[in-house]
Amino acid sequence: MTLLSGTFARGGAAAAVADDAWFRALLDVEAALGRAAARAGLVPTTAADAVTAACAHPERLDLATVVARAADAGNPVPPLVRVLQDAVGERDAVAVHVGATSQDVLDTALLLMARNAIAAIDADLAAAAETTADLARVHRDDVLAGRTLMQQALPTTFGLKAAGWLAGLDGARLRLAEVVASLPVQYGGAVGTLAASGGAGVLLRKALAEELRLTSTAVPWFTVRLPVADLAGALGAAAGVVATVAVDVVLLAQTEVAEVAEVGEGRGGSSAMPHKRNPVAAISARACARRAPGLVATLLSAMEQEHERAAGAWHSEWPALTELLTTAGSAASWLAESLRGLRPDPARMAATAATAAEGPVAGALAEALAPTLGKGAAHDAAAAAVREARDSGRPLIEVVAARADVDTAAVLTAGTPDVGEAGAQVDAALAEHTALTEGRQ
């Protein structure tokens, strides 16, 4: 636990990639490898059982030596193998690390950890999505000022905004699930030939994949790092979705906007300004999510690897993916909390949208003038009316009402918010969410 862990190591993903989780994953691979070797007839079942039993009790192993010696070989597997061999004794040591190389164990352990961490991330994304679905349902038709390029545009609804968040969160979950379902085992031995596997290497790889509920492969993927790249891309995309929702919350919660508020017990205060109520959960979600692109870039840049084992690029993946899982998980956890405490203000939204009615009115004025002036000149005339209203401090509807060259009543009707098919799209997003939720149960 560090000073910043409360912000940047939040939620279940951080625990799923901690040091003890690394050890559990490494030991799970070694135990499964022993059992797979027994299934392939390479070692006695009794020896495989002894290895499994030893791996099931890491507290009885000399893991301090593994930590102390991990840097000597450039990775922790060689000292771990020796510790395991010592733990099971000379007779049963034949079932330790059968035909494998360090990368077989490390790559497979890394993907096991990623799978566990993504399960925690998915739980937080699911919670955020469920809350967002409720927001979309409750506020389906509440008018909200749409904003493009940070300026007020045309009316939309808070329901449609929430439905957009929902589609993003559901989409991120689907992408993560697809990647997790295809995670492969790594097993190839020293250079991928399976020469140390007694002629049963392909069979052993398949059995190892079954033991760990991973997919098998035709050849090792030692330097073809697509599984790691796929994880990086899906996690980076999930973080991007979280960041987008979080920044919307931050902007809507600004004092001058105040269309939503984030409510959390004992949270959001300022050390200097007692009156402040900051949307801390959304801010923290955004902070965590913004760390993801750099880590994704590190993992993608590490894809270029030499021959049968990379000198450095492979090693750089371990902390980068660990941190990416942690920061994406923290972002998802914070967002779930932010949305749980989100309090929209429909009255404030409607009032703000009403002040933005000049957009539709200006458009209706241009449309009404087009038959006589032509489209270009009509557009210019409508823009001039907007400038006149702003320069004089009068409402645009008052400037338009003074004109004699258009049916002002018809033009001013455009001031009534038109949110088009927003409601139907909200319903469609909610239906897709329900189908996704029911399909995963």
BELCORMO-V250061 format. One record per pair of residues at least 24 apart in sequence whose C-alpha atoms are under 6 Angstrom apart, sorted by the first residue. I is the first residue (numbers start at 1). GAP is how many residues later the second one is. D is the distance in whole Angstrom. If there is no record, write none. Layout:
I_GAP_D + I_GAP_D
This chain:
8_322_6 + 9_321_6 + 10_320_5 + 11_319_6 + 11_322_5 + 12_108_5 + 13_104_4 + 13_107_5 + 13_313_5 + 13_316_5 + 14_312_5 + 16_101_5 + 25_84_5 + 26_83_5 + 27_28_5 + 32_179_6 + 33_175_6 + 34_61_5 + 36_168_6 + 36_171_5 + 36_172_5 + 37_167_6 + 40_164_6 + 43_52_6 + 47_45_4 + 47_48_6 + 48_47_5 + 77_25_6 + 99_90_6 + 99_97_5 + 99_98_5 + 100_89_4 + 101_88_5 + 101_89_5 + 104_82_5 + 104_83_5 + 108_77_6 + 108_78_5 + 121_208_5 + 124_208_6 + 124_209_5 + 125_207_6 + 127_209_6 + 128_208_4 + 129_37_5 + 129_40_6 + 132_30_6 + 132_34_6 + 136_26_5 + 136_27_6 + 143_207_6 + 144_205_5 + 144_209_6 + 145_208_5 + 155_262_6 + 155_264_6 + 156_263_5 + 160_262_6 + 160_266_6 + 163_263_6 + 163_266_6 + 168_73_6 + 172_66_5 + 175_59_6 + 176_58_6 + 183_31_6 + 184_30_5 + 184_31_4 + 184_32_6 + 185_24_5 + 185_29_6 + 185_31_6 + 188_32_5 + 191_117_6 + 223_82_5 + 225_78_6 + 229_71_6 + 232_64_5 + 236_56_6 + 239_50_5 + 239_89_5 + 243_43_5 + 243_46_6 + 246_36_5 + 246_40_6 + 259_85_6 + 259_86_5 + 259_89_6 + 259_90_5 + 260_83_5 + 260_84_4 + 260_85_6 + 261_81_6 + 261_82_5 + 262_79_5 + 262_80_5 + 263_78_5 + 281_53_5 + 281_57_5 + 282_53_6 + 282_56_5 + 285_46_4 + 285_49_5 + 285_50_5 + 288_39_5 + 288_43_5 + 289_42_5 + 292_32_6 + 295_25_6 + 295_29_6 + 357_58_5 + 360_54_6 + 360_55_6 + 361_53_5 + 361_54_5 + 364_47_5 + 365_46_6
